[in-house]
Amino acid sequence: MDPHTAMCVRLFLAQQQVFYPPYSSHLEPDDVFLFPRLNMALEGQRFSNISNIQAAVSKELNTVSKKDFLKSVQHLYERSRKSFVDGGNYFE
C-alpha cells in the first residue's frame, strides 16, 4: 500500500483540499531526481557492507546543490499541477 492511500493520510489531504492520485509514480520526487542520479553514480560498484553503501550514497547526495534540489521541487510542483488539471492521469 502506498503511504498516501492510508485512511489517515487521505483524510488529511481531503481536509487540506489537496488532490493526490492513488498511484502516481510520476509525482515521486526521489524517483525522478535522486534515484536516477544515485543509480548512475553507483552503477557497477560492489560494496562489502552496509557502511560502505551508506558512505557512497552520502558522498553522492552531498554533491547535490541547493539549486538542483530546488529545481527538482519546482518540477515536482509543475508535474503535480499538470496531473491535477488532467484529473490525475499518468503522463510522461
Buried (B, 14 or more C-beta within 10 A) or exposed (E): EEEBEEEEEEEEEEEEEEEBBEEBEBBBBEEBBBEEBBEEBBEEEEEEEEEEEEEBBEEBEEEBEEEEBEEBEEEBEEBBEEBBEEEBEEEE
